[in-house]
Amino acid sequence: MKENREQSLTLAPYLALSRDLSALITPVSPDDQFRAQLYGSLLDHARRQQVQPMLLPLTDADPETGIPRRVARWVAHVPGQDRRWMWGAAAVGSAVSLAGLVTLVWHRRGNRAA
């Protein structure tokens, strides 16, 4: 209890200083011209940032994976919930490829027997 009194006594000058400073400081708002310029530059920067990955050439491949950088960046920006369809599409593509390979092998074996 005694410590709380000591802390409140030491905080009193700072609270008074805070009140005095808040009375001296007046709120300032930016000019309309500055707001318009800031808004325009933010929109311009956002458009450039959004278009930048699309401007990369499709042939520029990542050395580690061999996947074109444009495709890799697009996939990286897809939210987690939307990636399910990509996994499904990859599974379907693999199944179709495997089915085509099995069909080709059966077809060749059938031609040899005949």
Order of alpha helices (4+ residues) and beta strands (2+ residues): alpha-alpha-alpha-alpha
